[in-house]
Amino acid sequence: MSVFQEERPLSNLFRDLMTETKILIQQEMQLLKLEMSQKATQAGKDVGFIAVGGALAYAGLLVLLCAATLALALIIPGWASALIVGLAVVGIGYALIQKGISDLKTMDPAPQKTIDSVKETKQWTTNALN
């Protein structure tokens, strides 16, 4: 008689199912921890690149604004050119801030993909047990 033809009590099957489910969940949690650790390390490096790039881009922007002010000062007084460039930059910044605030207000903070996945798993489990 092969292992697959052996008859086992239903209680043993359920006990084995519970044990294997527990092991599976533990392994999934270990995998999750490892994956999140790796992703956090990579994200830290990426944030560093973004910070340095952002600082350099900001410095470049300041130089360009200075150049625009000096170029405009060839036509009108320096104080007026600085005022015009400053107002333009403030206006653009204000528009970007308002867009960000508006987008944040309409964002749904719920992790919808995770919620959907849990619902699907629950439905699959319910159907499998029936």
C-alpha positions as CSV (number, residue, x, y, z in Angstrom):
1,M,0.0,0.0,0.0
2,S,1.5,3.4,-1.0
3,V,1.6,6.4,1.2
4,F,-1.1,8.1,-0.8
5,Q,-3.6,5.3,-0.4
6,E,-3.1,5.1,3.3
7,E,-6.2,6.1,5.2
8,R,-5.7,8.7,7.9
9,P,-8.2,10.0,10.5
10,L,-9.7,13.3,9.6
11,S,-8.4,14.8,12.9
12,N,-4.8,14.0,11.8
13,L,-5.4,15.7,8.5
14,F,-6.7,18.8,10.2
15,R,-3.8,18.8,12.6
16,D,-1.3,18.4,9.8
17,L,-3.1,21.2,7.9
18,M,-2.9,23.5,10.9
19,T,0.8,22.7,11.4
20,E,1.7,23.2,7.8
21,T,-0.3,26.5,7.7
22,K,1.5,27.7,10.8
23,I,4.9,26.9,9.2
24,L,3.8,28.5,5.9
25,I,2.8,31.7,7.7
26,Q,6.1,31.8,9.6
27,Q,8.1,31.3,6.4
28,E,6.1,34.1,4.7
29,M,6.8,36.4,7.7
30,Q,10.5,35.6,7.5
31,L,10.5,36.3,3.8
32,L,8.6,39.6,4.4
33,K,11.2,40.7,7.0
34,L,14.1,39.9,4.7
35,E,12.5,41.6,1.7
36,M,11.6,44.7,3.6
37,S,15.1,44.9,5.1
38,Q,16.6,44.7,1.6
39,K,14.2,47.3,0.3
40,A,14.9,49.6,3.2
41,T,18.6,49.4,2.5
42,Q,18.1,50.2,-1.1
43,A,15.6,53.0,-0.4
44,G,18.2,54.5,2.0
45,K,20.8,54.7,-0.8
46,D,18.2,56.0,-3.2
47,V,17.2,58.8,-0.8
48,G,20.8,59.8,-0.4
49,F,21.1,60.2,-4.2
50,I,17.9,62.1,-4.3
51,A,19.1,64.4,-1.5
52,V,22.4,65.2,-3.1
53,G,20.8,65.6,-6.5
54,G,18.1,67.9,-5.1
55,A,20.8,70.0,-3.3
56,L,22.7,70.4,-6.6
57,A,19.6,71.2,-8.6
58,Y,18.6,73.8,-6.0
59,A,22.0,75.4,-6.2
60,G,21.7,75.4,-10.0
61,L,18.2,77.0,-9.8
62,L,19.6,79.8,-7.6
63,V,22.3,80.5,-10.1
64,L,19.8,80.6,-12.9
65,L,17.5,82.9,-11.0
66,C,20.5,85.2,-10.3
67,A,21.3,85.1,-14.0
68,A,17.7,86.0,-14.9
69,T,17.8,88.9,-12.4
70,L,21.1,90.2,-13.8
71,A,19.9,89.9,-17.4
72,L,16.6,91.8,-16.6
73,A,18.7,94.4,-14.7
74,L,20.2,95.3,-18.1
75,I,16.8,96.7,-19.1
76,I,15.3,97.9,-15.9
77,P,16.7,98.9,-12.4
78,G,18.3,96.0,-10.4
79,W,15.8,96.2,-7.6
80,A,12.9,96.0,-10.0
81,S,14.4,93.0,-11.8
82,A,14.9,91.2,-8.5
83,L,11.4,92.0,-7.5
84,I,9.9,90.6,-10.7
85,V,12.0,87.4,-10.6
86,G,11.2,86.9,-6.9
87,L,7.5,87.4,-7.4
88,A,7.5,84.9,-10.3
89,V,9.3,82.3,-8.2
90,V,7.0,82.8,-5.3
91,G,4.0,82.5,-7.6
92,I,5.2,79.2,-9.1
93,G,6.0,77.9,-5.6
94,Y,2.6,78.8,-4.3
95,A,0.9,77.0,-7.2
96,L,2.9,73.9,-6.6
97,I,2.1,73.9,-2.9
98,Q,-1.6,74.3,-3.6
99,K,-1.6,71.4,-6.0
100,G,0.2,69.2,-3.5
101,I,-2.3,70.1,-0.7
102,S,-5.2,69.5,-3.1
103,D,-3.9,66.1,-4.1
104,L,-3.3,65.1,-0.5
105,K,-6.8,66.0,0.4
106,T,-8.2,63.7,-2.3
107,M,-5.9,60.8,-1.6
108,D,-7.3,57.6,-0.1
109,P,-4.9,56.6,2.6
110,A,-6.2,53.0,2.9
111,P,-4.0,50.3,1.5
112,Q,-6.6,49.2,-1.0
113,K,-4.5,46.5,-2.8
114,T,-3.7,44.8,0.6
115,I,-7.4,45.0,1.6
116,D,-8.4,43.4,-1.7
117,S,-5.8,40.7,-1.4
118,V,-6.9,39.8,2.1
119,K,-10.6,39.6,0.9
120,E,-9.5,37.4,-2.0
121,T,-7.6,35.1,0.4
122,K,-10.5,34.9,2.7
123,Q,-12.9,34.1,-0.1
124,W,-10.5,31.4,-1.5
125,T,-10.1,29.9,2.0
126,T,-13.8,29.8,2.5
127,N,-14.4,28.2,-0.8
128,A,-11.6,25.7,-0.3
129,L,-13.0,24.6,3.1
130,N,-16.6,24.2,1.8
